[in-house]
Amino acid sequence: MTATAALSVPRWRDELETEYAPLVATLEQLIPCMEVPMHLPWIDAINTLKEDRDAVIMAHSYQSPEIFHGVADVTGDSLALAQAAADCDSGLIVLCGVHFMAESAKILAPAKTVLIPDLEAGCSLAASITAADVRALRKRHPGVPVVSYVNTSAEVKAESDACCTSANAVQVVEAIAAETGARQVIFLPDRYLGSWVATQTGVELVLWNGTCEVHETFTAQQVRHTREQFDTRVVAHPECSPEVLAEADFVGSTSAMGRWLEKEQPARVAMITECSMADNLKNRFPQVQFIKPCNLCPHMKRITLQNIHACLRDLRHEVVVAPDVAERARRALDRMLAVGRREQV
């Protein structure tokens, strides 16, 4: 056993509850309190490894609270993590999210080692379209630029003119249309996000038939029932169906939901998105009662403290992107970063 591995073996020490007292207080508000002592040895071991490896752990907002609050150095939505990867000083990034996010980090930080704790952490949207599909779309719509949601593979990004996140999709579509003089833009792969973007811009969109398996299952009836039963405000992610979005008080990205809560300060709110989003926001808004008609992302939940620990200990599951693919995909991601976050709340 190496010295690093020996130092990082998770062990219970009575001192852990004192050493991590602020974190314990936070987690006890977000997860069942009986779970917290089970997480502390893993959190402590991961933090030891992280320091020894000089690593940065980045976690998406859909990660469980013990990861999001316990071990992550950088947290946020897809755009925030992409920006952080581009600016990161560390030579080692552990991406606690799904595979396309780790690919994006590697593309934007090619000289760094990027690890993902579970290679099977995928995405229904990314799986819904291939690079060959994009090329076929271009043939059917010659001269029409392609904007790809960041929830796509590196190969799809490489076939695109620009990428976007839900936080800047409208602005990226309008920027690429203005730059190319096009009246149409191919927007892929999420048809629901694309439908929502189409209501916010005069640019005509050609859509692909992809959906997010977390957001597509919400129904308008669920939202109405939640509002009536709990007398609550409703915020929804634009990956939900148009019928669900029509019932919401606010539609926006994961980061915009947080800004809306800061602005509105509702007594109760139902977040129509992934469950851990509400869990992680409770810490920022203890005065808000979160109603949870939510769905878990099975891919995000493949990331655990245990496989983060193994990932750092063994430096396993390195994400590699072919240089020619990375070079073309980077141009599309750079356009996304140049537009930045311009979502209005």
Salt bridges, closest charged atoms under 4 A:
GLU15 OE1 - ARG13 NH1 3.87
GLU19 OE2 - ARG13 NH1 2.96
GLU35 OE1 - HIS39 NE2 3.83
ASP44 OD2 - ARG13 NH2 3.13
ASP73 OD1 - LYS50 NZ 3.04
ASP77 OD2 - ARG341 NH1 2.80
GLU103 OE2 - HIS99 ND1 3.83
ASP118 OD2 - ARG302 NE 3.17
GLU159 OE2 - ARG135 NH1 2.94
GLU159 OE2 - ARG328 NH1 3.40
ASP161 OD2 - ARG138 NH2 2.87
GLU179 OE2 - ARG335 NH2 2.38
GLU213 OE2 - HIS299 NE2 2.84
ASP231 OD2 - ARG268 NH2 3.38
GLU239 OE1 - HIS215 ND1 3.12
GLU247 OE2 - ARG224 NH1 2.87
ASP249 OD2 - ARG227 NH1 3.00
ASP249 OD2 - ARG233 NE 3.79
GLU262 OE2 - ARG284 NH2 2.76
GLU264 OE1 - ARG233 NH2 3.68
GLU274 OE2 - LYS301 NZ 2.93
ASP279 OD1 - LYS282 NZ 3.86
ASP279 OD1 - LYS292 NZ 2.77
ASP314 OD2 - ARG313 NH2 2.90
GLU343 OE1 - ARG259 NH2 3.99
